[in-house]
Amino acid sequence: MGAEGPRSVLTEPLPNARHESFAGIDVAVVHAGAARVKRLVYPPGFRWSQEVRPLIGTEVCHHCHVGFLAQGHLRGEYEDGCGFDFVAPAVIVIEPGHDAWVVGDDPAVLIQFDFEADSVERLGLQGAHHD
């Protein structure tokens, strides 16, 4: 066990993936036809409004997130005050217009499917959360 905690096959480097780091999030991306499969590793203590908002300047995350939470605990809130809470293993759908954060001492590992800027439309989601 290293300083970052126990190693997991979920966080090992993925062959043939494009790897990047953004606002503390480890991202691995593989294109699959018109879609992308992304593995996002959010570190313990991560909160979108603290880590990402200062970099992009919007009040909330305007992306949707659809996929499988393979490890960890994600909690969040939409602009309208509704909340969400996902504990792995869980299939997740998070609409645009949210803040989200990692709960607990383990990283959250999300396997996400998207179509880049066309994700909301192509996945048949609403452009913002509606109660």
RATA-V90666 format. One record per backbone hydrogen bond with DSSP energy under -1.0 kcal/mol. NH is the residue of the N-H (numbers start at 0). CO is the residue of the C=O. If there is no record, write none. Layout:
NH/CO
NH/CO
This chain:
1/4
4/1
10/7
16/13
17/28
19/26
21/24
24/21
25/40
26/19
27/38
28/17
29/36
31/34
34/31
35/113
36/29
37/111
38/27
39/109
40/25
41/107
45/42
47/99
50/46
51/47
52/47
54/51
55/51
56/52
60/97
64/93
66/91
67/110
68/89
69/108
70/108
73/85
74/100
75/83
76/98
77/81
78/96
80/77
83/75
85/73
87/71
89/68
91/66
93/64
96/60
97/60
98/76
100/74
101/45
102/72
107/41
108/70
109/39
110/67
111/37
112/65
113/35
117/114
118/115
121/117
122/118
123/120
124/119
128/95
